[in-house]
Amino acid sequence: MTEFTPVASLIGGILIGISAVLLMALEGRIAGISGIVSRLLPPYSGGVPPRLAFVTGLVAAPFVVMLVSGTPVLQTVSSNVAVMLAAGLLVGFGSVLGSGCTSGHGVCGLARLSGRSLAATATFMATAIATVFVIRHML
């Protein structure tokens, strides 16, 4: 069962919103994780250090939370390598097909009242809901 954590979720949402606003204000860029990560791969374009700092912050965040709170950050990940590879390929394909990821469309696109982002986010959410239902109730 998933634990209900409204305070931690609210704080996390606020931090995501602040970081998205700061990235837009300071760099003029949308905080889409798939785009930021893809531009870290060759061929390189300008602005690699800020993108690297952004991704480093994403990776370091659980460790910082653990240091500050003194409690481990628990995350369950499947040990089935085939499922993880298939999921990664599907997410990557979906990001390319949808011209962005959940952070770009769901956080930044919805805040800009983008119709395309509304459609993409509705698709992400419907797929996520269906996937969780199938995994928890049918497998």
N, C-alpha and C positions, 0 to 999 in steps of 0.2 A: 504494500500500500504506500502511496506517496504521501509524505507529510505536508500539511498545510502550513505555509510560512508567510503570512501576509506582510509582516514587518520587514523581513529580509527581502521579500520580493519587491516591496515598495522602494526600499533603499537601493536595490539593484536597478530598478527601473529609472529612478532619479539619476543614478550615476551614468547609466547608458544614455539618457537624454542629455545630460550635461556634456558628456564626451562627444555626442553627435553635434551638439550646438557649437562646441569649441572647435571641432574639426572643420565645420562649415565656416565659422567666423574667421579662423586663423589660416586655414589652407584653401578654403573655397571648394572643399570636396565633400561628397556624400560618404557617410560612415557605413559603406557596404563592405562587409568582411571579405566576401568572395572577390570583389574588385581590388581591395587593398592587398590581399594575399597574392592574387594572380599577377599584380604588377611588381611583386618581389622576385618573380621568375624572369629569366631571360626571354626576350631582349629587354634590358633595363631601360627605364625612362627616368627622368629627374624625380627627385623627392624620395629616394630610397630610405634615407635615415628616418624621416617621420613615419613612414609605413612600417619600417622595422620596429620602431619604438611602440607603435600602436599594437602590433602583433605580439611583441614581447610583453606588453602590459596585459594582454588577454591571457597569455600563458602564465604570467607571474601572479595574477590576481588571486587564485586560490591559495597560493603559498603566503601571500601577504595577509589574507583573511585568517589563515591558520596561525600566523605569528601574532596577529593582533588579538584574536579571540581565544587562542589557546586550545581550540578544538579542531579536529581534522575536518576537512571538507570532503564529504563522501559523495562519490559519483559511481554509479553502476554502469559498466560497459560490458557488452556481450563478449564472451571469450570465443565465439564462433567467428573465425577469421573470414570464412566465405560470406557470411551475412554482413560483416563489417565492410568488406570490399565491395559487395553489391550495393550496400547502403551509401557508401562514399561515392561510388560511380553515379548512382541515381541522383544524389544531392548535387554533385558537380554538373551533371547533364542538365538538371532542372535549373540550376543557377545560370548556366549559359543560355538555355532555352528561354528562361523568363527575364533575361537581361538584368539579373541581380538576385540577391539572396534575401532572406527574411529580415536581416538588419537594414539593408538598403531600402527595401520596399516597405517593410512593416514599421520601422522606426522613422526613417527619414522621408520616404515617399508619402506615407499617410499624413505626416506633419505638414507636408507641402500640398495636401489635398489632391494628390495625383490619382486620377481614375485608373491608370494602368497599375499603380501600386495597390489600389484597393482590390482590383481583380486578382493580382498576384497573391496578396495576403490572404484573401478569401480562399484561394486554391491551396495555399500552404496549410492553412488551418483545417480545411476540410480533409485534406490528405492526412494530416497528423492525427486528427480525431479518428478517422477510419482505420489508420494503422494501429493506434493504441487499442481500439476496440477489437480488431482482428487478433492482435497478439495476446491480449488479456482474456478474451472470451472464446476464441476459436482454435487457438493452437495449443 
